[in-house]
Amino acid sequence: ESPASKNGKLTKMASSNSTQDNGNIFILPIYGTIVSGDWTGSSQSGLVTSEDITYALKYIAKQENVKALILDINSPGGSVTASDNIYHEIMQFKQEQKVPVIAMFEGMACSGGYYSAMAADYIMALPTTWTGSIGVIMEVPEISKLMGKVGVNVNTITSLNANGGASFKDIGSTYRQMRPEERQLLQTLVTQSWNRFTDIVAQGRKGKLNKDQVKKLADGRIYSSEQALKHKLIDQIGYRQDLYQKARALAKAPQASIICITNKTSFWDSLGSVSSSLQNLSSLSLAPWKAALGGGPEPTSLPQSNCQPMYMLPSEFSQRH
């Protein structure tokens, strides 16, 4: 069996003696930096959006005889909110469909990628996987000294607080040094997000790790697959054959077909698609999914992003898992 697809279509990967009666196990790829919303062109830009996953799960839910869901994760993380939304949507799918969910970690399943996997009942990683990075980061660049050297000033007028003093309206400004009270406020927000992250991990690894154990592991460090297995952050190290065997066992469907939803392309195909995607970004929108869900013609492929191992900061003031 091989993991990929042909020409971006729904591709069935099953043994020769599989039968329709054994049902279908769907693979849902989560590749790239995780961002929020309906990101037009995400399938060509190394991003995966929370809306991508929402529509994919709705599409899978409409298929017949779904026996299990495999999350194929290769992501460095991304937006706090998007990661949480993906986790929520997968949990909802699992509860409504009453099927097991298995996560497969590819080269990287860090931070928000690991967060998303907490909806899985079982986690497998490749021998070379990097995972963990359980933490939250907020970056606020500050260029006031550079601006002073070139003689540039920025005048900012904001509303005041109830006592007529400085407010937090321009918190995170790159044009001045951060005040201590601003740093404390932002640290509180980051810590609250970290607390939720560790809560989700403790729930996802219930029976294997408790909250205190998770917090000791959640200092932002990256773990190899061997280290992750030792610390019970994953359940098994294996390859695709092991994954399919485990998925069929959990689904109690030993002859189930494996169906991958993807539009992976080769390197050369990707080179050829760059110019056309720049000329017609609208063709990369989620419209085909929405048409299928609304009763229109079903798509032959679902938009999804190829992994680019980097973070994207869409603004000067970003928060991500």
Buried (B, 14 or more C-beta within 10 A) or exposed (E): EEBEBEEBBBBEBBBEEBEEEBBBBBBBBBBBBBBBBBBBBBBBBBBBBBBBBBBBBBBBBEBEEBBBBBBBBBBBBBBBBBBBBBBBBBBBBBEEBEBBBBBBBBBBBBBBBBBBBBBBBBBBBBEEBBBBBBBBBBEBEBBBEEBEEEEEEEEEEEEEEEEEEEEEEBBBBBBEEBEEEBEEBBEEEBEEBBBBBBEBBBBBBEEBBEEEBBBEBBEEEBBBBEBBBEBBBBBBBBEBEBBBEBBBBBBEBEBBBBBBBBBBBEEEEEEEBEEEBEEEEEEBBBBBBBEBBEEEEBBEBBBBBBBBBEBBEEEEBBBBB
